[in-house]
């Protein structure tokens, strides 16, 4: 009898833990992840970074971004120049994004840049994360609540992405142009690994995950989705400090995400930078 009670207690505790952490942990789906706008990342139903946010009246999870019918198409005025609209229902961001430029990276240095730095899924990401477009404006529901930089637990990060690209990793360039040895590379960079069509992210585990090339828009252009999985499904081995899950496709530990693509020309092993 005691064993039965103990077993039942274990089942109850396990069930509770699965309910609490479903979606909040890397690779467990959109439910109760940061992109679950109905239930919130802790199941409280609170959207932490969107004051006044209006929940979907039918409790739908996917409708904030997608619709099976009457989707925005490329020729619609509401497309706002987007070139990637997967059955899209959300108001599309109209921000002009300034591309990243520096002494070591510039569109004038031989890199192929997209006409719009927010090509592919990036403009769709900015349709919530630009801090200008209402997060709850979709499928004809014209609410007007925007994302803010609220430092509210359990996600105390800064979700609004500035439209000044100098503050973020470069977007909208043909990454295949800078990969040494990649077919057609026009400006190979010795600080980039010789990635090929089978190269995957460093995960420090047996989980291989998607290939890096498959996460480039049009098999070429670096976008938000090159590092993040919006649906919290492919990021099974990811970095989660406390209750934070940034939907990234490789761990932050040992800079595995960065080193999946980047390497100093001489490497860091055995040097002062190998902290």
C-alpha positions as CSV (number, residue, x, y, z in Angstrom):
1,X,0.0,0.0,0.0
2,X,2.8,2.4,0.9
3,X,4.6,1.6,-2.3
4,X,1.4,2.3,-4.3
5,X,0.9,5.6,-2.5
6,X,4.6,6.5,-3.2
7,X,4.2,5.6,-6.8
8,X,1.1,7.7,-7.2
9,X,2.9,10.6,-5.5
10,X,5.7,10.3,-8.1
11,X,3.2,10.3,-10.9
12,X,1.4,13.4,-9.6
13,X,4.7,15.3,-9.2
14,X,5.9,14.2,-12.6
15,X,2.6,15.3,-14.2
16,X,2.7,18.6,-12.4
17,X,6.3,19.3,-13.5
18,X,5.4,18.5,-17.1
19,X,2.5,20.9,-16.9
20,X,4.6,23.7,-15.5
21,X,7.6,23.3,-17.8
22,X,5.8,22.3,-21.1
23,X,6.9,24.9,-23.6
24,X,8.9,26.9,-21.1
25,X,11.9,24.6,-21.5
26,X,13.9,24.5,-24.7
27,X,12.5,22.3,-27.5
28,X,9.2,21.6,-25.8
29,X,6.8,23.4,-28.1
30,X,5.1,26.7,-28.3
31,X,2.6,26.0,-25.4
32,X,3.6,28.1,-22.4
33,X,6.7,29.3,-24.2
34,X,7.5,33.0,-24.6
35,X,5.5,32.9,-27.9
36,X,2.4,31.5,-26.2
37,X,0.5,34.8,-26.1
38,X,-2.6,33.4,-24.5
39,X,-1.1,31.4,-21.6
40,X,2.2,33.3,-21.0
41,X,5.5,31.7,-20.4
42,X,4.5,30.5,-16.9
43,X,0.9,29.6,-17.6
44,X,-0.4,32.7,-15.9
45,X,-2.0,34.1,-19.0
46,X,0.0,37.3,-18.6
47,X,1.9,38.7,-21.5
48,X,4.8,40.2,-19.6
49,X,6.2,42.7,-22.1
50,X,2.9,43.9,-23.7
51,X,0.9,46.1,-21.3
52,X,-2.8,45.9,-21.9
53,X,-2.5,43.0,-24.3
54,X,-5.8,41.6,-25.5
55,X,-6.0,37.8,-25.6
56,X,-7.4,36.0,-28.6
57,X,-11.2,35.8,-28.1
58,X,-11.3,32.2,-29.1
59,X,-8.2,31.2,-27.1
60,X,-6.2,30.3,-30.2
61,X,-2.5,29.9,-30.0
62,X,-1.5,30.1,-33.7
63,X,-3.9,32.8,-34.8
64,X,-1.7,35.7,-33.7
65,X,0.6,34.9,-36.6
66,X,-1.1,32.4,-38.9
67,X,-4.5,31.7,-40.5
68,X,-5.7,28.8,-42.6
69,X,-7.8,31.2,-44.8
70,X,-7.7,34.8,-46.0
71,X,-3.9,35.2,-45.3
72,X,-1.9,38.2,-46.3
73,X,-0.2,37.7,-49.6
74,X,2.7,39.4,-51.3
75,X,0.5,41.6,-53.5
76,X,-1.6,42.9,-50.6
77,X,-1.0,46.4,-49.4
78,X,-0.6,45.0,-45.9
79,X,2.4,42.9,-46.9
80,X,4.6,46.0,-46.5
81,X,7.3,44.5,-48.7
82,X,7.6,41.2,-46.9
83,X,9.0,38.4,-49.1
84,X,8.1,35.6,-46.7
85,X,4.4,35.2,-45.6
86,X,3.6,31.6,-44.3
87,X,-0.2,31.9,-44.2
88,X,0.4,35.1,-42.4
89,X,-2.4,37.0,-40.4
90,X,-0.5,39.5,-38.2
91,X,0.0,43.1,-39.1
92,X,3.4,43.4,-40.9
93,X,6.0,45.8,-39.6
94,X,6.7,48.8,-41.7
95,X,10.0,49.8,-40.0
96,X,13.0,50.7,-42.0
97,X,15.9,48.7,-40.6
98,X,19.4,50.1,-40.9
99,X,21.8,47.3,-41.8
100,X,24.8,46.6,-39.5
101,X,28.1,48.2,-40.7
102,X,31.6,48.2,-39.2
103,X,35.2,48.3,-40.2
104,X,35.2,44.6,-40.6
105,X,31.7,44.1,-42.0
106,X,30.1,46.4,-44.6
107,X,27.7,45.9,-47.4
108,X,30.2,47.8,-49.6
109,X,32.9,45.2,-48.9
110,X,31.7,42.6,-51.4
111,X,28.9,41.1,-49.4
112,X,25.6,40.4,-51.1
113,X,22.9,42.3,-49.2
114,X,19.2,41.8,-49.6
115,X,17.3,44.9,-50.7
116,X,15.6,44.7,-47.3
117,X,17.8,43.7,-44.4
118,X,14.6,42.2,-42.8
119,X,14.2,39.7,-45.6
120,X,12.7,36.3,-45.0
121,X,11.2,35.8,-41.5
122,X,13.1,38.7,-40.0
123,X,10.4,41.3,-40.9
124,X,7.8,38.9,-39.4
125,X,9.7,38.8,-36.2
126,X,9.9,42.6,-36.1
127,X,6.1,42.7,-36.5
128,X,6.1,42.2,-32.8
129,X,9.6,43.0,-31.7
130,X,9.9,46.5,-33.3
131,X,8.1,48.1,-30.4
132,X,5.9,50.0,-32.9
133,X,3.6,47.4,-34.4
134,X,0.9,46.2,-32.1
135,X,1.4,42.6,-30.9
136,X,-2.4,42.0,-30.7
137,X,-3.1,43.4,-34.2
138,X,-4.0,40.4,-36.4
139,X,-6.6,38.9,-38.6
140,X,-8.7,42.0,-38.6
141,X,-8.5,42.6,-34.8
142,X,-6.9,46.0,-34.7
143,X,-5.8,46.3,-31.1
144,X,-2.9,48.7,-30.4
145,X,-0.8,47.3,-27.6
146,X,3.0,47.3,-28.4
147,X,5.9,45.4,-26.9
148,X,8.0,47.3,-24.3
149,X,11.3,46.8,-22.5
150,X,9.6,45.8,-19.3
151,X,12.0,44.1,-16.9
152,X,9.3,41.8,-15.5
153,X,10.1,38.3,-14.2
154,X,10.3,35.6,-15.3
155,X,11.6,37.1,-18.6
156,X,13.6,40.2,-17.6
157,X,15.3,40.6,-21.0
158,X,14.9,43.4,-23.6
159,X,12.5,42.0,-26.2
160,X,12.2,45.2,-28.3
161,X,14.8,45.1,-31.1
162,X,16.1,48.5,-32.1
163,X,15.7,49.2,-35.8
164,X,19.2,50.5,-35.8
165,X,21.1,47.5,-37.0
166,X,24.4,48.6,-35.5
167,X,23.2,47.3,-32.2
168,X,22.6,43.7,-33.3
169,X,24.2,40.9,-35.2
170,X,24.2,41.6,-39.0
171,X,21.0,40.5,-40.8
172,X,20.0,40.3,-44.4
173,X,23.3,39.4,-46.0
174,X,24.2,36.3,-48.0
175,X,26.1,34.2,-45.4
176,X,27.1,31.8,-48.1
177,X,29.2,34.6,-49.7
178,X,31.5,34.6,-46.7
179,X,31.9,30.8,-45.9
180,X,35.4,29.7,-47.0
181,X,35.2,27.0,-49.7
182,X,31.4,27.3,-50.1
183,X,30.3,27.1,-53.8
184,X,30.0,30.6,-55.2
185,X,31.4,32.4,-52.1
186,X,32.5,35.9,-53.2
187,X,34.1,37.2,-50.1
188,X,35.3,34.3,-47.9
189,X,36.1,35.3,-44.3
190,X,38.8,33.4,-42.4
191,X,36.9,34.0,-39.2
192,X,34.0,31.9,-40.5
193,X,34.1,28.1,-40.3
194,X,34.1,26.2,-43.6
195,X,30.4,25.2,-43.2
196,X,28.9,22.8,-45.7
197,X,25.4,21.6,-46.4
198,X,25.6,19.0,-43.6
199,X,27.1,21.2,-40.8
200,X,24.9,21.5,-37.7
201,X,25.0,23.7,-34.6
202,X,27.3,22.8,-31.7
203,X,25.1,21.3,-29.0
204,X,27.6,19.4,-26.8
205,X,25.3,16.4,-27.0
206,X,24.2,13.7,-29.4
207,X,21.4,15.9,-30.7
208,X,22.4,17.2,-34.1
209,X,19.4,19.5,-34.8
210,X,18.9,21.3,-38.1
211,X,21.7,22.1,-40.5
212,X,22.9,25.7,-40.4
213,X,22.3,26.1,-44.1
214,X,18.7,25.1,-43.7
215,X,18.2,28.0,-41.3
216,X,19.3,30.5,-43.9
217,X,16.5,32.2,-45.9
218,X,16.5,31.0,-49.4
219,X,19.4,28.7,-48.4
220,X,21.6,31.7,-48.3
221,X,20.6,34.8,-46.3
222,X,21.1,35.1,-42.5
223,X,17.9,36.1,-40.6
224,X,16.5,36.0,-37.1
225,X,15.7,32.3,-37.7
226,X,19.3,31.4,-38.3
227,X,19.8,31.6,-34.5
228,X,16.3,31.3,-33.1
229,X,13.4,28.8,-33.5
230,X,10.2,30.8,-33.1
231,X,8.1,27.7,-32.3
232,X,10.4,26.4,-29.5
233,X,10.8,23.0,-31.1
234,X,14.2,22.6,-32.8
235,X,16.1,24.2,-29.9
236,X,16.2,21.0,-27.9
237,X,19.7,21.7,-26.5
238,X,19.6,25.3,-25.6
239,X,20.6,27.8,-22.9
240,X,18.2,28.4,-20.1
241,X,19.4,30.5,-17.2
242,X,16.8,30.1,-14.5
243,X,13.5,30.3,-16.3
244,X,14.8,32.1,-19.4
245,X,14.6,30.5,-22.8
246,X,15.7,32.6,-25.7
247,X,14.7,30.0,-28.4
248,X,18.3,29.7,-29.6
249,X,19.5,26.7,-31.6
250,X,22.6,26.0,-29.6
251,X,23.8,26.6,-26.1
252,X,25.3,29.8,-24.8
253,X,27.7,27.6,-22.7
254,X,31.2,27.8,-24.1
255,X,29.7,30.2,-26.8
256,X,28.5,27.1,-28.7
257,X,26.0,29.2,-30.6
258,X,28.6,31.7,-31.8
259,X,31.3,29.1,-32.5
260,X,28.8,27.1,-34.7
261,X,29.7,29.6,-37.4
262,X,32.5,31.8,-36.1
263,X,36.2,31.1,-35.2
264,X,39.1,33.5,-34.8
265,X,41.6,32.9,-37.6
266,X,44.1,31.4,-35.2
267,X,41.6,29.7,-32.9
268,X,41.2,30.3,-29.1
269,X,42.4,27.0,-27.7
270,X,45.5,27.5,-25.6
271,X,45.4,31.3,-26.0
272,X,44.6,34.1,-23.6
273,X,41.1,34.3,-25.0
274,X,40.3,30.7,-24.0
275,X,38.9,31.6,-20.6
